[in-house]
């Protein structure tokens, strides 16, 4: 019996060659929201890894939706054009399916990249007004404004416009970022949403923005292409967003045509109490998969090939998403395939890196000496 990790997986009309997904990882290397040579190298390097899917980093739907000034964007045609070259390279040199994550950073925005310690950028020095569900600031960050109803409508329209550009780029699938304390999560969590209108209060109202964004994007995203959402499945704080809430939301999303949930956690507030260990978020993917009857992607400190294989073999998730481990070892899928007795997907330019080829070269050299 073959490896579960290297078995195909199908969502709608799209089949992934294996169940390894490269998570969207912000590079803070864009210029005016446009991809640069860094993205060509970064995405191309990850695409030839042998993973079944590669997701372009969180991509802002409008200027106020950026976290940093150097985030990718998809609110104009120039930004879409800048993505064409890295995506073309990935398609030509790999069989990985290509996705993109859409987001709005919400109340956390207008800061410098992490390697500059997320220093605040004042508006008179190139910063911008940040928005949230309510006017509650993330500690140490800018004071947000609560989105007015007409701004909510415009924001949903910006998600739709970005999704249309993503389709014009022939991306295979799309993910909406509803996690980590960004705008959609701002609306979901009672810790960050104190609104008294139809977008605040009880669970139904707090879910409304997420559901409206998803429904609007699903309406313009082609029916044959998968559309998923990343959720922070718990805030890790008493009285915050919970796993039970996530099951309810995932069930509602599935009814609207959602194809998968990437089960992450945290990010709403700094006082979160997270028990971090290898695979610590896998139970969340498992619970949502069983209770909401929707495909899930497990993410978070999945490090070893046999660990990933076991998660899938136990039916705890349908795919695994890898992030930092792929930055440290972009050939992780090659090594995993060999360890699990499968044939790695290696570009012909790199075939001599295969252990069998190295042995042949060694034997030939020995014979000729």
C-alpha positions in Angstrom: 0.0 0.0 0.0 1.4 3.4 -1.0 2.0 6.4 1.1 -1.1 8.5 2.1 1.0 11.7 1.9 1.9 11.0 -1.7 -1.6 10.0 -2.8 -3.6 12.3 -5.0 -6.4 14.5 -3.5 -9.2 16.1 -5.5 -11.3 19.1 -4.7 -13.9 20.0 -7.4 -12.2 19.6 -10.8 -8.7 20.1 -9.3 -6.5 17.1 -8.4 -3.3 17.7 -6.3 -0.6 15.1 -7.1 0.1 14.7 -3.4 -1.2 16.1 -0.1 1.7 18.5 0.7 0.8 22.2 0.5 3.3 25.0 0.9 1.6 27.5 3.1 1.4 31.2 2.1 4.3 32.9 3.7 4.6 36.7 3.7 8.0 37.8 2.2 7.6 41.6 2.7 9.5 42.1 -0.6 7.0 43.7 -2.9 7.2 47.2 -4.5 4.0 49.1 -4.6 2.2 45.8 -4.0 4.0 44.2 -7.0 5.9 41.0 -7.0 9.7 41.3 -7.5 12.6 39.1 -8.5 12.5 37.8 -4.9 9.1 36.3 -5.6 10.3 34.7 -8.8 13.1 32.9 -6.8 10.9 32.2 -3.7 7.9 30.8 -5.5 9.9 29.0 -8.1 12.1 27.4 -5.5 9.1 26.1 -3.6 7.3 25.0 -6.7 10.1 22.6 -7.8 10.1 21.1 -4.3 7.7 18.4 -5.4 4.8 19.7 -3.2 1.3 19.2 -4.6 0.3 22.8 -4.0 2.0 26.2 -3.4 0.1 29.1 -2.1 1.1 32.7 -2.9 1.5 34.7 0.3 -1.3 36.7 1.9 -2.1 39.3 -0.8 -3.9 42.6 0.2 -7.2 43.5 -1.3 -6.7 47.2 -0.9 -4.0 49.6 0.4 -5.5 49.8 3.9 -5.5 46.0 4.0 -1.7 45.8 4.0 0.2 44.9 7.1 3.5 46.4 5.9 4.3 48.8 3.0 6.1 45.9 1.2 3.2 43.4 1.2 1.9 41.9 -2.1 -1.4 43.4 -3.3 -4.0 42.6 -5.9 -6.0 45.8 -6.0 -4.8 46.9 -9.4 -3.8 45.4 -12.8 -0.1 46.3 -12.4 0.1 44.0 -9.4 -1.6 41.2 -11.3 0.8 41.6 -14.2 3.8 41.5 -11.8 2.7 38.0 -10.7 2.6 36.6 -14.2 6.3 35.8 -14.5 6.7 33.9 -11.2 3.5 32.0 -11.8 4.6 31.2 -15.4 7.9 29.8 -14.1 6.1 27.6 -11.6 3.7 26.2 -14.2 6.5 25.5 -16.7 8.9 23.8 -14.3 6.6 22.0 -11.8 3.3 20.2 -11.5 2.3 21.9 -8.3 -1.1 23.5 -8.3 -1.0 27.2 -7.6 -3.2 29.1 -5.1 -3.3 32.5 -3.6 -4.4 33.8 -0.2 -6.5 37.0 -0.1 -6.5 39.1 3.1 -7.1 42.4 4.8 -4.7 42.9 7.8 -7.3 44.8 9.9 -6.2 46.5 13.0 -2.6 45.1 12.9 -1.5 47.1 9.8 0.8 50.1 9.0 3.9 48.5 10.5 7.4 47.7 9.3 8.3 44.0 8.6 9.0 41.6 11.4 12.8 41.9 10.9 12.4 45.6 11.7 10.4 44.6 14.8 7.0 45.7 13.4 7.7 49.3 14.2 4.7 51.6 13.8 4.6 53.7 10.7 2.8 57.1 11.4 0.5 58.4 8.7 2.7 61.4 8.2 5.6 59.1 7.4 3.9 56.8 4.8 1.6 54.9 7.1 -2.2 54.6 6.7 -5.3 54.5 8.8 -6.1 51.0 10.0 -9.6 49.5 10.4 -11.1 46.8 12.5 -14.5 45.4 13.5 -14.4 47.9 16.4 -12.1 50.7 17.5 -10.1 48.5 19.9 -6.3 48.6 19.1 -4.1 45.6 19.2 -1.7 46.4 22.1 1.2 48.5 20.9 -0.3 49.1 17.5 -2.2 51.9 15.8 -5.7 53.0 16.9 -8.2 51.4 14.4 -11.4 52.8 13.2 -14.5 50.6 13.2 -15.6 49.9 9.6 -18.9 51.7 8.8 -21.6 49.7 7.0 -20.7 51.3 3.6 -17.0 50.6 4.2 -17.9 46.9 4.9 -19.7 46.8 1.6 -16.7 48.3 -0.2 -14.3 45.9 1.5 -16.4 43.0 0.3 -16.3 44.5 -3.1 -12.5 44.7 -2.9 -12.3 41.0 -2.1 -14.4 40.3 -5.1 -12.3 42.5 -7.4 -9.1 40.8 -6.2 -10.6 37.3 -6.7 -11.5 38.2 -10.3 -7.9 39.2 -10.9 -6.7 36.0 -9.3 -8.9 34.1 -11.8 -7.5 36.1 -14.7 -4.1 34.9 -13.6 -5.3 31.3 -14.0 -4.7 30.4 -10.4 -5.9 26.9 -9.6 -7.5 27.7 -6.2 -8.0 30.5 -3.8 -7.9 30.9 0.0 -9.5 33.6 2.1 -7.5 34.6 5.2 -9.9 34.6 8.2 -7.3 34.0 10.9 -4.4 35.4 13.0 -6.1 38.6 14.3 -6.6 40.1 10.8 -9.8 41.8 9.6 -12.1 38.8 9.2 -10.9 37.4 12.6 -11.5 40.8 14.1 -15.2 40.4 13.3 -15.4 36.8 14.5 -13.8 37.1 17.9 -15.8 38.6 20.8 -12.5 39.9 22.1 -12.1 42.3 19.2 -15.8 42.8 18.1 -17.9 44.9 20.4 -20.3 46.2 17.7 -24.0 46.7 18.4 -25.2 46.5 14.8 -25.9 43.4 12.6 -22.1 42.6 12.5 -21.7 42.3 16.3 -23.1 40.7 19.3 -24.1 37.1 19.1 -22.3 34.4 17.1 -24.6 34.7 14.1 -23.9 38.4 13.8 -20.1 38.1 14.3 -20.0 35.4 11.6 -21.9 37.6 9.2 -18.9 39.5 7.7 -16.9 36.3 7.1 -19.9 34.6 5.4 -20.7 37.6 3.3 -17.1 37.9 2.1 -17.0 34.2 1.3 -20.3 34.2 -0.5 -19.4 37.2 -2.6 -16.1 35.6 -3.6 -17.6 32.2 -4.3 -20.1 34.0 -6.7 -17.3 35.2 -8.9 -14.8 32.4 -8.5 -15.3 29.7 -11.1 -17.4 26.8 -9.9 -14.8 24.2 -11.0 -12.1 25.8 -8.8 -11.7 25.2 -5.1 -12.2 28.0 -2.6 -11.2 27.6 1.0 -10.7 29.7 4.2 -8.0 29.8 6.8 -9.4 30.1 10.4 -7.9 30.7 13.8 -9.9 27.9 15.3 -9.4 29.2 18.8 -8.2 32.4 20.4 -6.6 30.4 23.2 -8.3 32.8 25.7 -11.3 32.2 27.9 -14.3 34.0 26.4 -12.8 34.3 23.0 -13.4 32.6 19.7 -13.6 28.8 20.2 -13.2 25.5 18.4 -17.0 25.0 18.8 -17.6 28.4 17.1 -15.2 27.3 14.3 -17.2 24.1 13.8 -20.4 26.2 13.4 -18.7 28.6 11.0 -17.1 25.8 8.9 -20.5 24.1 8.6 -22.0 27.3 7.4 -19.2 27.9 5.0 -19.5 24.4 3.6 -23.2 25.1 2.8 -22.1 28.1 0.8 -19.6 26.1 -1.3 -16.4 26.2 0.8 -14.1 23.3 -0.2 -11.7 23.3 2.7 -10.6 24.8 6.0 -7.0 25.4 6.9 -7.1 25.0 10.7 -4.7 27.4 12.4 -5.2 29.3 15.7 -4.4 32.4 17.7 -3.4 35.9 16.8 -6.4 37.8 18.1 -4.8 39.1 21.3 -1.4 38.9 22.9 -2.6 37.3 26.1 -3.3 34.1 24.3 -2.1 31.0 26.3 -0.9 28.6 23.6 0.5 25.2 24.4 2.9 25.0 21.5 4.3 21.6 20.5 4.8 19.6 17.3 1.5 19.2 15.6 -0.3 21.2 18.2 -3.1 22.4 15.9 -3.8 19.0 14.3 -6.7 18.2 16.7 -8.5 21.3 15.4 -8.3 20.1 11.8 -9.5 16.7 13.0 -12.5 18.1 14.9 -13.6 20.4 12.1 -13.3 17.6 9.5 -15.4 15.2 11.6 -18.0 17.6 12.9 -18.4 20.0 10.0 -18.0 17.3 7.3 -15.5 19.5 5.3 -12.0 18.8 4.0 -9.3 20.2 6.3 -5.7 21.1 6.0 -3.5 20.6 9.1 -0.9 23.3 9.7 1.6 24.2 12.5 4.9 22.6 13.4 4.4 19.6 11.2 8.1 18.7 10.7 8.8 15.1 10.0 7.6 13.0 7.0 6.3 10.2 9.1 4.4 12.7 11.3 2.7 14.0 8.2 1.9 10.5 7.0 0.4 9.5 10.3 -1.9 12.6 10.4 -3.3 11.7 7.1 -3.4 8.0 7.7 -5.4 8.6 10.8 -7.9 10.7 8.9 -7.2 13.8 11.0 -6.8 16.0 7.9 -6.9 15.7 4.1 -3.7 17.6 3.4 -0.8 19.1 5.5 0.5 22.6 5.0 4.2 23.3 5.6 5.8 26.7 6.1 9.0 27.4 8.0 10.2 23.8 7.5 10.0 24.5 3.7 12.1 27.6 4.1 14.7 25.7 6.0 14.6 22.7 3.6 12.9 23.5 0.3 13.5 19.9 -0.8 11.5 18.4 2.1 9.0 16.7 -0.2 11.9 14.9 -2.1 13.3 13.6 1.2 9.9 12.7 2.4 9.1 10.7 -0.7 12.3 8.7 -0.4 11.8 8.1 3.3 8.2 6.8 2.6 9.2 4.7 -0.3 7.8 6.9 -3.1 9.5 8.4 -6.1 10.2 12.1 -5.7 9.1 14.6 -8.3 12.4 16.1 -9.4 12.9 18.5 -12.3 15.1 17.0 -15.1 17.7 19.7 -14.5 18.2 18.4 -10.9 17.8 14.6 -11.6 21.4 13.9 -10.8 20.7 14.9 -7.2 18.6 11.7 -6.8 20.4 9.2 -4.6 20.1 6.6 -7.3 21.8 8.9 -9.8 24.5 9.8 -7.3 25.3 6.1 -6.8 25.4 5.5 -10.6 27.9 8.4 -10.9 30.0 7.0 -8.1 30.1 3.5 -9.6 30.9 4.9 -13.1 33.7 7.0 -11.7 35.0 4.0 -9.7 34.9 1.8 -12.8 36.7 4.4 -15.0 39.4 5.0 -12.4 
